[in-house]
Amino acid sequence: MYRDASYRLLRQRMEEVQSLGYESLLPLVNETLISEPVQVGSGDVWIDVAVVWADKKHRSLFVWGTASGPNTWRMERLDEKILVEPDRTSAK
């Protein structure tokens, strides 16, 4: 797996989801929004992006992403998350 290219692609997909904004992401909690194989270099990388609760009070969200693909002798996995908090105007 080409780590740098895979990480950039993962981050791009996560930022696409993050750009929907907090209010739009709320109904999508615990959903996988992106799950796709992508050609990176000479191999396939699987990209998954989901939205999950970031705290027990269910106020903040994580956009959680994973990129996984083969490396020379083993499978490799990258995990990343982006915190999405409510806007001050929508906070109760």
C-alpha positions as CSV (number, residue, x, y, z in Angstrom):
1,M,0.0,0.0,0.0
2,Y,1.3,3.4,-0.9
3,R,0.9,5.0,2.6
4,D,1.2,8.7,1.6
5,A,-1.2,8.5,-1.4
6,S,-3.6,6.3,0.6
7,Y,-3.6,8.8,3.5
8,R,-4.2,11.7,1.2
9,L,-7.2,10.0,-0.4
10,L,-8.6,8.9,3.0
11,R,-8.3,12.4,4.3
12,Q,-10.0,13.8,1.2
13,R,-13.0,11.5,1.5
14,M,-13.3,12.3,5.3
15,E,-13.2,16.0,4.6
16,E,-16.0,15.6,2.0
17,V,-18.1,14.0,4.7
18,Q,-17.1,16.6,7.3
19,S,-18.1,19.4,4.9
20,L,-21.8,18.3,5.2
21,G,-21.8,20.0,8.7
22,Y,-22.9,18.9,12.1
23,E,-26.6,19.1,11.6
24,S,-26.5,17.2,8.4
25,L,-24.4,14.5,9.9
26,L,-26.7,13.8,12.9
27,P,-29.1,11.5,11.1
28,L,-26.1,9.6,9.6
29,V,-24.6,8.6,13.0
30,N,-23.5,4.9,13.0
31,E,-23.7,4.8,9.2
32,T,-21.0,4.0,6.7
33,L,-21.1,6.8,4.2
34,I,-18.3,5.7,1.9
35,S,-17.1,2.2,1.3
36,E,-15.2,1.9,-1.9
37,P,-12.1,0.2,-3.5
38,V,-9.7,2.6,-5.0
39,Q,-6.7,2.0,-7.2
40,V,-3.6,3.6,-5.6
41,G,-0.4,2.9,-7.4
42,S,-0.3,-0.7,-8.4
43,G,-2.7,-2.0,-5.8
44,D,-6.2,-1.6,-4.5
45,V,-7.0,0.2,-1.2
46,W,-10.3,0.0,0.5
47,I,-11.6,3.3,1.9
48,D,-14.4,3.3,4.6
49,V,-15.7,6.5,6.1
50,A,-18.4,6.5,8.9
51,V,-19.9,8.9,11.4
52,V,-19.9,7.9,15.1
53,W,-20.6,9.6,18.4
54,A,-17.4,11.0,19.9
55,D,-18.7,11.3,23.5
56,K,-21.1,9.6,25.9
57,K,-23.4,12.6,26.0
58,H,-23.9,12.3,22.2
59,R,-23.1,15.9,21.4
60,S,-19.8,15.6,19.4
61,L,-19.2,13.4,16.3
62,F,-16.3,11.7,14.8
63,V,-15.9,11.3,11.0
64,W,-14.0,8.0,11.2
65,G,-12.0,6.7,8.3
66,T,-10.0,3.6,7.5
67,A,-7.8,2.8,4.5
68,S,-6.7,-0.8,4.2
69,G,-4.7,-2.6,1.5
70,P,-1.9,-5.0,0.9
71,N,1.7,-4.3,1.5
72,T,4.5,-6.6,0.3
73,W,4.0,-9.3,3.0
74,R,1.0,-8.2,5.0
75,M,-2.2,-6.1,5.1
76,E,-1.8,-2.6,6.2
77,R,-4.4,-0.3,7.7
78,L,-4.6,3.4,8.4
79,D,-7.2,4.9,10.8
80,E,-8.0,8.5,11.2
81,K,-10.7,10.6,12.8
82,I,-12.0,14.2,12.6
83,L,-13.9,15.7,15.4
84,V,-17.1,17.6,14.4
85,E,-18.7,19.6,17.2
86,P,-22.1,21.4,17.1
87,D,-22.1,25.0,16.0
88,R,-22.6,27.5,18.9
89,T,-25.8,28.6,17.3
90,S,-27.2,25.0,17.4
91,A,-25.9,24.2,20.9
92,K,-28.6,23.8,23.5
